[in-house]
């Protein structure tokens, strides 16, 4: 159990161009703040800068909307090209209502508008798509940071890719994990006993989501802080994958 956490905003990273080496940019930003990576550190990186670096951008001028997209867009006063991009990124439509499409993405995530976003993108003509594989994105950044920090003995760190999503039954949005490397995304307490001797049967804590939400407190939505360093959390080292957090259809009561 962690007794104290520090959450440090990493600033000075700047605008991200396609093919940018995010690991190096983050490492240089850490150095500018006179921060040295330590064993056990967790870095939370927003999806937006990863999507930009990986070229997951769509120019709306290049999109020809389908009739289905046009009909939906006209009804809810949306940009039909934006709707079309959402539909292309959607494996299955879970619900369409009030101008919002709740999508199951090809990654297996269920979220609003398939994770397609127009905020924090210059020009107003571009949309960002989710990374093709955010676990791989997290692993690539983690490996680069380990290499830069110590080429002979890489330290044990974890990287989480986060995105801001809404939640069923709750107002407001929170940061959630969409990619993980270097740690277990979930802590399973089943089979353990609490202070009163009761055996826990259903307690599985989504720690990657909790760390992502905590990081958002220093990132903000308009402050251009795309990375946070969390220090003091005692995670379980592992290769890690975000898909342990995704409920499968057999146990999903609402799909």
KAPE-V373464 format. One record per residue. RES is the residue in one small letter. SS is DSSP state (h for helix, s for strand, l for the rest). D_LAST is the distance of its C-alpha to the last C-alpha in Angstrom with 1 decimal. Layout:
{{RES	SS	D_LAST} {RES	SS	D_LAST}}
//
This chain:
{{x	l	34.4} {x	l	35.3} {x	l	38.0} {x	l	38.1} {x	l	36.2} {x	s	37.5} {x	s	35.3} {x	s	37.5} {x	s	36.7} {x	s	37.9} {x	l	39.7} {x	l	41.7} {x	l	39.3} {x	l	39.6} {x	l	38.1} {x	l	36.4} {x	l	37.5} {x	l	35.9} {x	l	36.8} {x	l	37.7} {x	l	38.1} {x	h	35.9} {x	h	37.0} {x	h	40.6} {x	h	39.9} {x	h	38.2} {x	h	41.1} {x	h	43.7} {x	h	42.1} {x	h	42.1} {x	h	45.8} {x	h	46.6} {x	l	45.4} {x	l	47.4} {x	l	44.4} {x	l	44.5} {x	l	41.4} {x	l	41.5} {x	l	39.9} {x	l	36.7} {x	l	36.0} {x	s	32.5} {x	s	32.2} {x	s	29.2} {x	s	29.2} {x	s	27.3} {x	h	25.3} {x	h	27.5} {x	h	30.7} {x	h	29.2} {x	h	27.7} {x	h	31.2} {x	h	33.0} {x	l	31.0} {x	l	31.5} {x	l	27.9} {x	s	29.3} {x	s	29.2} {x	s	32.1} {x	h	31.1} {x	h	34.4} {x	h	33.3} {x	l	30.1} {x	l	30.4} {x	l	27.6} {x	l	26.3} {x	h	26.7} {x	h	23.0} {x	h	23.2} {x	h	26.5} {x	h	25.3} {x	h	22.4} {x	h	24.8} {x	h	27.5} {x	h	25.5} {x	h	24.6} {x	l	27.7} {x	l	26.1} {x	l	27.7} {x	h	26.6} {x	h	27.3} {x	h	24.9} {x	h	22.1} {x	h	23.1} {x	h	22.9} {x	h	19.3} {x	h	18.4} {x	h	20.4} {x	l	18.5} {x	s	15.0} {x	s	13.6} {x	s	10.7} {x	s	10.5} {x	s	7.3} {x	s	9.9} {x	s	13.7} {x	s	15.9} {x	l	19.2} {x	l	19.9} {x	s	16.8} {x	s	14.4} {x	s	11.2} {x	s	11.0} {x	s	9.9} {x	s	13.5} {x	l	15.5} {x	l	15.8} {x	l	12.1} {x	l	11.9} {x	s	9.5} {x	s	12.3} {x	s	14.4} {x	h	16.4} {x	h	15.6} {x	h	18.1} {x	l	20.9} {x	s	23.6} {x	l	27.1} {x	l	28.4} {x	l	31.2} {x	l	32.0} {x	l	35.6} {x	l	36.7} {x	l	33.6} {x	l	33.3} {x	s	31.1} {x	s	27.4} {x	s	26.1} {x	l	23.3} {x	l	21.6} {x	l	23.8} {x	l	23.2} {x	l	23.0} {x	h	23.3} {x	h	24.2} {x	h	27.1} {x	h	28.0} {x	h	28.2} {x	h	30.2} {x	h	32.6} {x	h	33.4} {x	h	33.9} {x	h	36.2} {x	h	38.3} {x	h	38.7} {x	h	39.8} {x	h	42.2} {x	h	43.7} {x	h	44.0} {x	l	45.9} {x	l	46.4} {x	l	47.9} {x	l	45.6} {x	l	42.1} {x	l	40.9} {x	l	37.5} {x	l	35.2} {x	s	31.5} {x	s	29.7} {x	s	26.4} {x	s	24.9} {x	s	23.4} {x	s	21.6} {x	s	21.1} {x	s	17.6} {x	s	16.4} {x	s	14.5} {x	l	12.1} {x	l	14.7} {x	s	17.6} {x	s	20.1} {x	s	21.5} {x	s	20.6} {x	s	21.4} {x	s	22.2} {x	s	19.7} {x	s	20.5} {x	s	19.4} {x	s	22.3} {x	s	24.5} {x	s	27.8} {x	l	30.3} {x	l	28.4} {x	l	25.6} {x	l	22.6} {x	l	21.9} {x	s	24.5} {x	s	23.9} {x	l	26.0} {x	l	25.1} {x	l	28.3} {x	l	30.4} {x	s	32.2} {x	l	32.5} {x	l	35.9} {x	l	36.1} {x	l	35.4} {x	l	31.9} {x	s	29.9} {x	l	26.6} {x	l	23.7} {x	l	20.6} {x	l	22.0} {x	s	20.6} {x	s	21.6} {x	l	20.1} {x	h	23.7} {x	h	23.1} {x	h	21.0} {x	h	23.7} {x	h	26.4} {x	h	24.8} {x	h	24.6} {x	h	28.2} {x	h	29.4} {x	h	28.3} {x	h	30.9} {x	h	33.7} {x	h	32.1} {x	l	31.4} {x	l	30.0} {x	l	33.4} {x	l	35.7} {x	l	35.3} {x	l	34.7} {x	l	32.2} {x	s	32.9} {x	s	33.3} {x	s	35.0} {x	s	33.9} {x	s	36.7} {x	l	37.0} {x	l	33.5} {x	l	33.9} {x	l	31.0} {x	l	30.7} {x	l	31.9} {x	l	29.9} {x	l	28.9} {x	l	25.6} {x	l	22.2} {x	h	19.4} {x	h	16.9} {x	h	17.5} {x	h	15.6} {x	l	12.4} {x	l	10.0} {x	l	9.4} {x	l	6.8} {x	l	9.3} {x	l	9.2} {x	l	5.8} {x	l	6.1} {x	l	3.8} {x	l	0.0}}
//
